[in-house]
Amino acid sequence: MLTLDASHGEGGGQLLRTALALSVALRQPVALSRIRARRPKPGLQPQHLTVVRALAAVSDAAVSGDALDSTEIIFAPRALRGGSYRFDVGAIRGSAGSVSLLFQALLLPLFLAREPARLTLIGGTHVPWSPTVHHLTAVFLPALRSLGLEAEVSLERWGWYPRGGGEIGARIGPSSGWSGLCWEARAPHPRISGVSAVCRLPVHIAERQRRRALERLARRELAADIALVEDAHAFGPGTLLFLAVAGECARAGFSALGRRGVRAEAIADEAADPLLGYLDSAATVDDHLADQLLPFLALARTSSVFTCPRRSSHLDTVAWVVEQFLPARIEVVDGPPARVRITPAGLAPPP
């Protein structure tokens, strides 16, 4: 059994999700201690416990320590299965925990199942400190398609903090293997698109967000196609501005969520500022996509290289976790932009 100190590096929920996803993908039992030890609320919170139980369900895992506030678990997967699953982050305790993070934890192992998988995930679709569903559909999944991996996500109902209650559907096709990624330099003039959305709030908020973003981009002689979306079916109110960059050897996305007392124009700036910084950096992927890709690239058939605006603590933490499970080598050279090279493990997944 592999034993890991889950307080290593960034020491948050991403270490837990990455470790358990690799545990299931490789059928490698793992013991985790000091889970989220340095957080204000240490241990497993509802969104983390949902990930543990969801990964246990798809792998028939034997688990001990899967309880709220637990700081230690032992997780031993036995048989990876595709099929249809439904997981609700709010079922354990009312929570707007991220369905995007839950989906990403399930995705790698389910690509390695023998049969396709269908998921219904309920919780927060657009919540702070996690990728929005729009980042999944416009950035993360298109990047995986560049490797030869196919999955689809559909937004069925918006779910905002703090009420959650959103829903996504997902289809994941099994894969017999995938290639690496060689994105050292992006082609000039990538396409910029986006969404400015409101749920159960006046539509002029979304219009102002969109107008401000277009003004910011126009100052740099940049154009964008930003769709205006109004939806009245969410459980709670919320606003989003999401901006995406797509092009040859380039994928990036930047989200900002509305908050009480913060002007729509300030929300637009929160998405536009990092987008412009990304473009200035000459990086090929955004900081979040950088660490999201590492586990997939460590299991690819060929080596990979990409650049991101900066070397983050999340990137270093995920690299550390991957190297505990696999004889892969991940080299990160500080930038800007930071350069990441992955020499994969060269291991076939177990039967």
Secondary structure as UniProt FT lines:
FT   STRAND          2..5
FT   TURN            6..7
FT   TURN            9..10
FT   HELIX           13..26
FT   STRAND          30..33
FT   TURN            35..38
FT   HELIX           46..59
FT   STRAND          62..64
FT   TURN            68..69
FT   STRAND          73..76
FT   STRAND          83..88
FT   HELIX           89..91
FT   HELIX           99..111
FT   STRAND          117..124
FT   TURN            128..129
FT   HELIX           133..135
FT   HELIX           136..140
FT   HELIX           141..147
FT   STRAND          151..157
FT   TURN            161..163
FT   STRAND          166..172
FT   STRAND          182..183
FT   STRAND          191..199
FT   HELIX           203..218
FT   TURN            219..221
FT   STRAND          225..231
FT   STRAND          238..247
FT   TURN            248..249
FT   STRAND          250..257
FT   TURN            260..261
FT   HELIX           264..281
FT   HELIX           287..298
FT   STRAND          304..308
FT   HELIX           313..325
FT   STRAND          329..333
FT   STRAND          338..343
//
